[in-house]
Every structure is written in structure tokens, then in C-alpha cells.
Amino acid sequence: MKQSVAICVSVFLIAAAALAAAQGGPYERQKVDAAAATRGRALYAQHCINCHGSTAKGGERGPDLIRSLVVLRDRQGNAIGPALTSSSHQARLTETEVVDLSHFLHQRVESTASNRNARGPIDVFTGDPEAGRAYFNGAGGCSSCHSPTGDLAGLAKRYTDGVTLQQRWLFPSLRRGGDKQVEVTVTSGGTSTTGVLVRQDDFTVSLREPSGQFRSFSRTPSVDIVVRDPLAVHGELLDRYTDRDIHNVTTYLSTLK
């Protein structure tokens, strides 16, 4: 009799565990902290937007986070944090930053869920194209690297959607295998090695030489590292743009057809 009771209890526990595993996540929604979501928005723009898009609905390089089971089941970063550390993400966020990012993504989920009706596209062409041209050739320093008749010729034909066009010049990304890549020079023991940066963290730096040879170095006090990111200036300009500058430049770029 005791053996039968034990078997029944075991079967019940197994069934309960299976039922719990099959559930879609916690029932209570995460209450969004507006201040944390604002901080999370800045983190998203810095680390995530290039792959997951300006609305977190995904793109060519990253999946839709609004429909992501990781995000939907996450509460206060308990699922997003492990997902960041267990994948190929290069961003290394603190626990507090992960929680802020969680609040921002849940804010995006709630916003999407509460506004299912289609909306018209956002009009970002509200600036002065001539002022944008002046900024491009002057204070912005854009003309030192780009040309409206060279690499930017026909830009507006390639990106007809205003939001996409604006995001592309505000947060550009490097194509894998393209002409421009992040390069690094590592000097160790008096010998310098230069190549395309593969990975860099607090402990190691790895690169691929022009010959295709992969090299990895430990980051010790005697190792000197110099990184050359062709897009670094874009990151620096983010602290200098005003809203008016952004709209003026976007409107100017929309004329490059």
C-alpha cells in the first residue's frame, strides 16, 4: 500500500513539473518603471538597435524582440540577462543595466499590445534641407568622409522610408566582409600585429590578419592595444546633435536621389 502511495506521489510530482514547464511564463505582468525604461532606451540605442531595429521588431541581423519568448517571460531581467551572457552578444551590461533594458523592452511590448491599429508613418522630413547641407559640409564634418555624389549618391532611393533613412545615418553599421572593418593593432614583446578585430573583452583580444590567420592575445599590462573604428566618429556625434540638426540632415539626405 505504501509503495502504491509513493508511486502515485511520484507520478503527481512528475506531471506537475511537466505542467509547469509547459506554461508560458509568469502570469503577472512586469510593472514598467518609466525612469528605468528611459535609461533602458539609451542602452538599447547603444547596444541593440543596429540588429533589432528602432522599434525592437527585428531586422536583417536580429530577431523581433516584441514577440521574443525570452522577453515575454522575463521579469526584471531574469531571462534577458542570462540570454545576453549565453549568446554571441558583445555587450556586457551590469545587473542594473539589464533591469533597465528589461523595463524598456516591456514598455515596447505594452505599447505594441495597446496600439494594434495601423498608424501612418512618422514624418521625419520636417527639417530645412539647406540647413542640413550646411551642417553636413560644416559643423558636422560629414563631408570629410562622405560625398553626396560619391558613396551617398542615390541614398534616398535605397532608403525611401524616412525613419529607416534617419536610423541608418544616426546608427550606421559595418557589413561583415565589407571594405571597412574595425581594425586593431596589438603590440606584445616588441612585436606588433594588425588585423580585423574579432573580439575584445577584459581578458583577451583576438584578431584576424590579412592572410586569414586568427590570433588571440591575453590582455596583460605589457600588451598595448590600439583600436581603429571607422564609425567611432558617429558615436561621438550622438552627444553633439540637436533635434534640429537631426531633422535638418535627414531632410537634406532625402534629396540625394
C-alpha positions as CSV (number, residue, x, y, z in Angstrom):
1,M,0.0,0.0,0.0
2,K,2.8,2.4,1.0
3,Q,4.6,1.6,-2.3
4,S,1.4,2.4,-4.3
5,V,1.1,5.8,-2.5
6,A,4.7,6.6,-3.2
7,I,4.3,5.7,-6.9
8,C,1.2,8.0,-7.1
9,V,3.0,10.8,-5.4
10,S,5.9,10.5,-7.8
11,V,3.6,10.4,-10.8
12,F,1.8,13.5,-9.5
13,L,5.1,15.4,-9.0
14,I,6.3,14.5,-12.5
15,A,3.0,15.6,-14.0
16,A,3.1,18.9,-12.0
17,A,6.7,19.5,-13.2
18,A,5.7,18.9,-16.8
19,L,2.7,21.2,-16.5
20,A,4.9,24.0,-15.0
21,A,7.5,23.6,-17.8
22,A,4.7,23.9,-20.4
23,Q,3.4,27.1,-19.0
24,G,4.3,30.3,-20.9
25,G,5.9,32.2,-18.0
26,P,4.8,34.2,-15.0
27,Y,1.2,35.4,-15.1
28,E,1.7,38.8,-13.5
29,R,3.0,41.4,-16.0
30,Q,6.1,43.4,-15.1
31,K,5.1,46.9,-14.0
32,V,7.2,49.2,-16.1
33,D,9.2,51.8,-14.3
34,A,9.2,54.9,-16.6
35,A,12.6,56.2,-15.4
36,A,14.2,52.8,-15.8
37,A,12.7,52.4,-19.2
38,T,14.2,55.8,-20.3
39,R,17.6,54.6,-19.2
40,G,17.0,51.3,-21.0
41,R,16.1,53.1,-24.2
42,A,19.6,54.7,-24.2
43,L,21.2,51.3,-23.6
44,Y,19.1,49.8,-26.4
45,A,20.2,52.6,-28.8
46,Q,23.8,52.0,-27.9
47,H,23.9,48.2,-28.0
48,C,20.8,46.7,-29.7
49,I,19.3,49.0,-32.3
50,N,21.6,48.0,-35.2
51,C,20.4,44.4,-35.1
52,H,16.9,44.6,-33.7
53,G,15.7,47.9,-35.3
54,S,14.4,51.2,-34.0
55,T,11.1,49.6,-32.8
56,A,12.6,46.4,-31.5
57,K,10.7,44.4,-34.1
58,G,13.8,43.0,-35.7
59,G,15.7,43.4,-38.9
60,E,18.1,41.6,-41.2
61,R,20.6,41.0,-38.4
62,G,18.4,40.3,-35.4
63,P,15.0,38.8,-34.4
64,D,11.8,40.5,-33.3
65,L,12.1,41.2,-29.6
66,I,8.5,42.2,-29.2
67,R,7.5,38.6,-29.9
68,S,10.5,37.1,-28.2
69,L,9.7,34.4,-25.6
70,V,12.7,35.4,-23.7
71,V,11.4,39.0,-23.4
72,L,7.8,37.9,-22.8
73,R,8.8,35.5,-20.0
74,D,11.4,37.9,-18.5
75,R,10.7,39.7,-15.2
76,Q,13.2,42.3,-14.0
77,G,15.9,41.0,-16.3
78,N,15.9,37.4,-15.0
79,A,15.6,36.0,-18.5
80,I,17.2,38.8,-20.6
81,G,20.4,38.8,-18.5
82,P,21.2,35.1,-19.0
83,A,20.3,35.3,-22.7
84,L,22.8,38.1,-23.2
85,T,25.7,36.2,-21.4
86,S,25.0,32.9,-23.0
87,S,24.9,34.1,-26.6
88,S,27.2,35.9,-29.0
89,H,26.2,39.4,-27.8
90,Q,29.2,41.5,-27.3
91,A,27.5,44.0,-24.9
92,R,28.5,43.4,-21.3
93,L,25.8,45.0,-19.1
94,T,25.7,45.4,-15.3
95,E,22.8,43.8,-13.4
96,T,21.2,47.3,-13.0
97,E,21.6,48.0,-16.8
98,V,19.9,44.6,-17.6
99,V,17.0,45.6,-15.4
100,D,16.7,49.0,-17.1
101,L,16.8,47.3,-20.5
102,S,14.1,44.9,-19.3
103,H,11.8,47.8,-18.4
104,F,12.4,49.4,-21.8
105,L,11.6,46.2,-23.7
106,H,8.5,45.5,-21.6
107,Q,7.4,49.1,-22.3
108,R,7.7,48.4,-26.0
109,V,5.7,45.2,-25.7
110,E,2.9,47.0,-23.7
111,S,2.9,49.9,-26.3
112,T,2.6,47.5,-29.2
113,A,-0.1,45.4,-27.4
114,S,-2.2,48.5,-26.6
115,N,-2.0,50.0,-30.1
116,R,-2.8,47.3,-32.6
117,N,-4.3,49.6,-35.1
118,A,-2.1,50.6,-38.0
119,R,-0.7,54.1,-37.8
120,G,0.7,56.3,-40.5
121,P,4.4,56.5,-41.0
122,I,6.3,59.0,-38.8
123,D,7.2,62.1,-40.8
124,V,10.9,62.9,-40.1
125,F,11.3,65.1,-43.1
126,T,10.4,68.2,-41.2
127,G,13.8,70.0,-41.3
128,D,15.4,72.5,-43.6
129,P,17.4,70.7,-46.3
130,E,19.7,73.7,-46.9
131,A,20.5,73.9,-43.2
132,G,21.1,70.2,-43.3
133,R,23.5,70.7,-46.2
134,A,25.3,73.4,-44.3
135,Y,25.7,71.1,-41.3
136,F,26.8,68.2,-43.5
137,N,29.6,70.3,-45.0
138,G,30.4,72.4,-41.9
139,A,29.8,71.7,-38.2
140,G,29.0,68.0,-38.6
141,G,32.2,67.3,-40.5
142,C,30.3,64.7,-42.6
143,S,31.9,65.8,-45.9
144,S,35.3,64.8,-44.7
145,C,34.3,61.1,-45.1
146,H,31.2,61.2,-47.3
147,S,30.2,62.7,-50.6
148,P,26.7,63.3,-52.0
149,T,27.9,62.4,-55.4
150,G,30.1,59.5,-54.3
151,D,29.2,57.0,-51.6
152,L,25.9,58.7,-50.8
153,A,24.7,59.1,-54.4
154,G,21.2,57.7,-54.7
155,L,20.9,57.3,-50.9
156,A,17.3,58.4,-50.8
157,K,16.4,55.7,-53.4
158,R,17.9,53.0,-51.3
159,Y,16.1,54.1,-48.2
160,T,12.7,55.5,-49.1
161,D,11.3,55.2,-45.6
162,G,12.2,58.3,-43.6
163,V,12.6,56.5,-40.2
164,T,14.9,53.9,-41.8
165,L,17.0,56.6,-43.5
166,Q,17.4,58.5,-40.3
167,Q,18.3,55.4,-38.3
168,R,20.9,54.4,-40.9
169,W,22.9,57.6,-40.7
170,L,22.5,58.0,-37.0
171,F,23.4,54.4,-36.2
172,P,25.4,53.0,-39.1
173,S,26.8,49.5,-39.1
174,L,29.6,47.8,-40.8
175,R,28.9,45.0,-43.3
176,R,30.7,41.8,-42.5
177,G,33.4,41.3,-45.1
178,G,32.9,44.9,-46.4
179,D,35.7,47.3,-47.3
180,K,35.6,49.0,-43.9
181,Q,36.1,47.0,-40.7
182,V,37.2,47.7,-37.1
183,E,40.9,47.2,-37.0
184,V,43.2,46.6,-34.1
185,T,46.9,46.6,-33.6
186,V,48.3,44.5,-30.7
187,T,51.9,45.1,-29.6
188,S,53.4,42.4,-27.4
189,G,57.1,41.8,-26.7
190,G,58.1,44.5,-29.1
191,T,56.2,42.9,-32.0
192,S,53.1,44.5,-33.5
193,T,50.2,42.5,-35.1
194,T,47.4,44.2,-37.1
195,G,44.2,42.8,-38.3
196,V,40.4,42.9,-38.2
197,L,39.1,42.9,-34.7
198,V,37.2,39.7,-33.9
199,R,36.5,40.1,-30.2
200,Q,37.7,42.2,-27.2
201,D,36.9,41.8,-23.6
202,D,38.5,42.4,-20.2
203,F,40.8,39.4,-20.6
204,T,41.6,38.8,-24.3
205,V,41.7,40.5,-27.7
206,S,41.5,38.5,-30.9
207,L,42.0,39.5,-34.5
208,R,42.2,38.1,-38.0
209,E,45.3,39.0,-40.0
210,P,45.0,39.9,-43.7
211,S,46.3,36.4,-44.5
212,G,43.3,35.0,-42.7
213,Q,45.4,33.8,-39.7
214,F,43.5,34.0,-36.4
215,R,45.4,35.4,-33.4
216,S,44.4,35.8,-29.8
217,F,46.3,37.7,-27.1
218,S,45.9,37.9,-23.3
219,R,45.4,41.5,-22.1
220,T,48.3,41.9,-19.7
221,P,49.8,45.2,-18.6
222,S,52.7,44.7,-21.1
223,V,50.3,44.4,-24.1
224,D,49.4,47.6,-25.9
225,I,46.1,47.7,-27.9
226,V,45.1,50.3,-30.4
227,V,41.6,50.1,-32.0
228,R,40.6,52.0,-35.1
229,D,36.8,52.0,-35.6
230,P,35.8,53.8,-38.8
231,L,32.4,54.5,-37.2
232,A,33.7,55.9,-33.9
233,V,33.0,59.5,-35.0
234,H,29.3,58.7,-35.5
235,G,29.1,57.6,-31.8
236,E,30.9,60.8,-30.7
237,L,28.5,63.0,-32.7
238,L,25.5,61.5,-30.9
239,D,26.4,63.7,-27.9
240,R,26.5,66.8,-30.1
241,Y,23.5,66.5,-32.4
242,T,20.4,68.6,-31.5
243,D,16.9,67.5,-32.6
244,R,17.0,70.3,-35.2
245,D,20.4,69.1,-36.6
246,I,19.0,65.5,-36.9
247,H,15.8,66.6,-38.8
248,N,17.8,69.0,-41.0
249,V,20.3,66.4,-42.0
250,T,17.7,63.7,-42.6
251,T,15.7,66.1,-44.8
252,Y,18.9,67.0,-46.7
253,L,19.8,63.3,-47.2
254,S,16.3,62.7,-48.6
255,T,17.2,64.9,-51.5
256,L,20.1,62.7,-52.6
257,K,18.3,60.8,-55.3
